């Protein structure tokens, strides 16, 4: 019994670290490729890692949340450790909150079997809304800037980034499927 428990912990750690590495890769890619979409140092008009958030919780659930937290903590360059942890928690928990809201609203099974394109779009919009709202509330509560000036660009960036990421994944799956058919 103990070895099964140890094995499960190891698997959870490996999956969380893999998600963290994917987050870091796409975060750095976003900084490089979409630098001209920067609204400010924390907000982008197109934020590709937002798609990683959604995919991580879709596939890995709470393990995805841990991976996102680790990756976000690593890539965050905030002034204080407490501020970094708060931003990382929001970044990691927002997609899970969106997923739980969508499961409840659409009465979806935890496997997400039967998920339709419209539901995926709603999940993307709710994910962008939750992350943007919680982030802006956090910025408001922890800074002297008491205006939600970054809400719209953050929401747009999360939605566009998620849609672009899902499109890239769909095209990759389409390519792999075609490749598999040809090369069996």
C-alpha positions in Angstrom: 0.0 0.0 0.0 2.8 2.4 0.9 4.5 1.9 -2.5 1.2 2.7 -4.3 0.9 5.9 -2.3 4.6 6.8 -3.0 4.1 6.0 -6.7 1.1 8.3 -6.8 3.0 11.1 -5.2 5.9 10.7 -7.6 3.5 10.8 -10.6 1.8 13.9 -9.2 5.1 15.6 -8.8 6.3 14.6 -12.3 3.0 15.9 -13.9 3.1 19.1 -11.9 6.7 19.8 -12.9 6.0 19.0 -16.5 3.1 21.5 -16.5 5.4 24.0 -14.8 8.0 23.5 -17.6 5.4 23.9 -20.3 4.1 27.1 -18.6 7.7 28.5 -18.4 8.3 27.6 -22.1 5.1 29.3 -23.3 5.6 32.2 -21.0 9.0 32.9 -22.4 7.7 32.3 -26.0 5.0 34.8 -25.3 7.5 37.4 -24.1 9.6 36.8 -27.2 7.0 36.5 -30.0 4.2 38.8 -28.6 6.3 41.4 -26.9 4.6 44.1 -29.0 1.3 43.1 -27.4 2.4 44.2 -24.0 0.0 46.5 -22.2 2.2 46.7 -19.1 4.7 44.4 -17.3 1.9 42.1 -16.1 -0.7 42.4 -18.8 -0.6 41.4 -22.5 -3.2 41.9 -25.2 -2.4 38.3 -26.4 -1.2 35.9 -23.6 -0.6 32.4 -25.0 0.1 30.8 -21.5 -3.6 31.4 -20.7 -4.3 28.4 -23.0 -1.8 26.4 -20.9 -3.9 27.2 -17.8 -7.1 25.9 -19.3 -5.5 22.8 -20.8 -3.7 22.0 -17.6 -6.9 21.9 -15.5 -8.8 20.2 -18.3 -6.4 17.3 -18.4 -4.7 17.2 -15.0 -7.2 18.8 -12.6 -5.7 19.8 -9.3 -2.3 18.5 -10.4 -2.5 21.1 -13.2 -3.2 23.8 -10.5 0.0 22.8 -8.7 2.0 22.8 -11.9 0.7 26.2 -12.9 1.4 27.6 -9.4 5.1 26.4 -9.6 5.5 27.7 -13.2 3.9 31.0 -12.4 6.0 31.5 -9.3 9.1 30.8 -11.3 8.3 33.2 -14.1 6.9 36.0 -11.9 9.3 38.9 -11.3 7.3 40.8 -8.7 8.9 42.8 -6.0 8.1 40.7 -3.0 7.7 37.0 -2.3 4.3 37.4 -0.8 3.1 39.4 -3.9 4.5 36.6 -6.2 2.7 33.9 -4.3 -0.6 35.9 -4.5 -0.3 36.4 -8.2 0.8 32.7 -8.7 -2.2 31.5 -6.7 -4.6 33.6 -8.8 -3.0 32.4 -12.0 -3.2 28.7 -10.9 -6.6 28.7 -9.3 -8.5 30.9 -11.8 -8.8 28.2 -14.5 -9.9 25.6 -11.9 -12.6 28.0 -10.7 -13.7 28.6 -14.3 -13.8 24.8 -14.9 -15.9 24.2 -11.8 -18.3 26.9 -12.8 -18.7 25.5 -16.3 -19.1 21.9 -15.0 -21.9 23.2 -12.7 -23.5 25.4 -15.3 -23.4 22.7 -18.1 -23.8 19.8 -15.7 -20.7 18.2 -17.3 -19.1 15.0 -16.0 -15.6 15.4 -14.5 -14.2 13.7 -17.6 -15.7 16.5 -19.7 -17.0 13.9 -22.1 -19.5 15.4 -24.5 -17.9 18.9 -24.3 -19.0 21.0 -27.3 -17.3 23.9 -29.1 -19.7 26.4 -27.6 -19.0 25.1 -24.1 -15.3 25.3 -24.7 -15.8 28.9 -25.9 -17.8 29.7 -22.7 -15.1 28.1 -20.6 -12.5 30.3 -22.4 -14.5 33.4 -21.7 -15.2 32.5 -18.1 -11.5 31.6 -17.6 -10.5 35.0 -19.0 -13.1 36.8 -16.9 -12.2 35.0 -13.6 -8.4 35.5 -14.0 -8.7 39.1 -15.1 -11.2 40.0 -12.4 -9.2 38.3 -9.6 -5.9 39.7 -10.8 -7.3 43.3 -11.1 -8.8 43.0 -7.6 -5.4 41.8 -6.3 -3.6 44.6 -8.0 -6.1 47.0 -6.6 -5.8 45.6 -3.0 -2.0 45.5 -3.0 -1.0 48.7 -4.7 -1.6 52.4 -4.6 -3.1 52.3 -8.1 -6.8 52.0 -7.4 -8.1 51.8 -11.0 -8.9 48.6 -12.9 -7.1 49.9 -16.0 -5.7 46.5 -17.0 -9.0 44.5 -16.9 -10.0 44.8 -20.5 -6.5 44.1 -22.0 -6.0 41.2 -19.6 -9.3 39.7 -20.4 -8.8 40.1 -24.2 -5.2 38.7 -23.9 -6.4 35.7 -21.9 -9.2 34.9 -24.3 -7.1 35.4 -27.5 -4.2 33.5 -26.0 -6.5 30.6 -25.0 -8.2 30.5 -28.4 -4.8 30.6 -30.3 -3.4 27.9 -28.0 -6.5 25.6 -28.6 -6.2 26.3 -32.3 -2.6 25.2 -32.3 -3.4 22.1 -30.3 -6.2 21.2 -32.7 -3.9 21.7 -35.7 -1.3 19.5 -34.1 -3.8 16.8 -33.4 -5.0 17.0 -37.0 -1.5 16.7 -38.3 -0.7 13.7 -36.0 -3.9 12.0 -37.0 -3.1 12.5 -40.7 0.5 11.3 -40.1 -0.8 8.2 -38.3 -3.1 7.4 -41.2 -0.3 7.6 -43.7 2.4 5.9 -41.7 0.2 3.6 -39.7 
